């Protein structure tokens, strides 16, 4: 990654993931197939779970979480939606929800009576 990029910018992250997709021709080689991407995300989530449940160093957890984040950004590219906009719309929705304690843990969800 170029040193001149703003590492705090979502637009820069999006551009970097887009460049990765373009470099490897994801669009032309099945890398943007949504079913395939779901499988990749499930694989990365499994690696996150392994990092947590096996007590691996936080650096391992960070790396696996970054892999999932990159896949999420790439999925927004593949499906042609604005992930940043979807994020803020969802945050607004969940900020208005109430929380409940369920089995000793906090849950914030759309609870139905």
C-alpha positions as CSV (number, residue, x, y, z in Angstrom):
1,X,0.0,0.0,0.0
2,X,1.2,3.5,-0.8
3,X,2.5,5.5,2.1
4,X,0.5,8.6,0.9
5,X,-2.9,6.9,1.4
6,X,-5.1,7.9,4.3
7,X,-5.3,4.7,6.2
8,X,-8.4,5.9,8.1
9,X,-10.4,6.5,4.9
10,X,-13.0,4.0,3.9
11,X,-12.8,5.3,0.3
12,X,-9.1,4.4,0.3
13,X,-9.8,0.9,1.7
14,X,-12.5,0.4,-1.0
15,X,-10.1,1.5,-3.7
16,X,-7.4,-0.9,-2.4
17,X,-9.9,-3.8,-2.4
18,X,-11.1,-2.8,-5.9
19,X,-7.5,-2.7,-7.1
20,X,-7.0,-6.2,-5.7
21,X,-10.1,-7.5,-7.5
22,X,-8.9,-5.9,-10.7
23,X,-5.4,-7.2,-10.4
24,X,-6.7,-10.8,-10.1
25,X,-9.6,-10.3,-12.5
26,X,-12.1,-11.5,-9.9
27,X,-15.0,-10.4,-12.1
28,X,-13.9,-12.6,-14.9
29,X,-12.7,-15.6,-12.9
30,X,-15.6,-16.2,-10.4
31,X,-14.0,-14.3,-7.6
32,X,-17.1,-12.1,-7.3
33,X,-19.6,-14.9,-7.3
34,X,-21.7,-14.3,-4.2
35,X,-22.1,-17.9,-3.3
36,X,-18.4,-18.4,-3.4
37,X,-17.8,-15.3,-1.4
38,X,-20.2,-16.6,1.3
39,X,-18.1,-19.7,1.6
40,X,-14.9,-17.6,1.9
41,X,-16.5,-15.5,4.6
42,X,-17.6,-18.7,6.5
43,X,-14.1,-19.9,6.3
44,X,-12.7,-16.7,7.7
45,X,-15.3,-16.7,10.5
46,X,-14.1,-20.2,11.4
47,X,-10.5,-18.9,11.5
48,X,-11.7,-16.0,13.8
49,X,-13.4,-18.6,16.0
50,X,-10.3,-20.7,16.1
51,X,-8.2,-17.7,17.1
52,X,-10.6,-17.0,20.0
53,X,-11.4,-20.5,21.2
54,X,-7.8,-21.7,21.0
55,X,-6.4,-18.7,22.8
56,X,-4.2,-17.6,19.9
57,X,-2.4,-14.2,20.1
58,X,-4.5,-11.1,19.5
59,X,-2.4,-10.5,16.3
60,X,-3.9,-13.7,14.9
61,X,-7.4,-12.5,15.7
62,X,-6.7,-9.1,14.1
63,X,-5.3,-10.7,10.9
64,X,-8.3,-13.0,10.6
65,X,-10.8,-10.2,11.3
66,X,-9.0,-8.1,8.7
67,X,-9.4,-11.0,6.2
68,X,-13.2,-11.0,6.9
69,X,-13.4,-7.2,6.6
70,X,-11.6,-7.3,3.2
71,X,-14.1,-10.0,2.1
72,X,-17.0,-7.8,3.2
73,X,-15.8,-4.8,1.3
74,X,-15.2,-7.1,-1.7
75,X,-18.7,-8.4,-1.4
76,X,-20.1,-4.9,-1.6
77,X,-18.0,-4.4,-4.8
78,X,-19.2,-7.7,-6.2
79,X,-22.9,-7.0,-5.4
80,X,-22.6,-3.3,-6.3
81,X,-23.9,-1.7,-3.2
82,X,-22.5,1.0,-1.0
83,X,-21.3,-0.7,2.2
84,X,-20.6,2.6,4.0
85,X,-24.2,3.7,3.4
86,X,-25.5,0.3,4.4
87,X,-23.4,0.5,7.6
88,X,-24.8,3.9,8.6
89,X,-28.4,2.9,7.8
90,X,-28.0,-0.2,9.9
91,X,-26.4,1.7,12.8
92,X,-29.2,4.1,12.9
93,X,-31.7,1.2,13.0
94,X,-29.9,-0.7,15.7
95,X,-29.2,2.4,17.9
96,X,-33.0,2.7,18.4
97,X,-33.4,-0.9,19.6
98,X,-33.7,-2.0,23.2
99,X,-31.5,-4.6,24.7
100,X,-32.3,-7.7,26.7
101,X,-30.2,-10.0,28.9
102,X,-30.6,-13.5,27.6
103,X,-28.8,-16.3,29.3
104,X,-26.5,-13.8,31.1
105,X,-25.5,-12.0,27.9
106,X,-26.7,-8.8,26.3
107,X,-28.6,-9.0,23.1
108,X,-29.7,-6.1,20.9
109,X,-32.1,-7.4,18.3
110,X,-35.6,-7.0,16.9
111,X,-37.4,-8.8,19.7
112,X,-40.9,-10.0,18.9
113,X,-43.4,-10.5,21.7
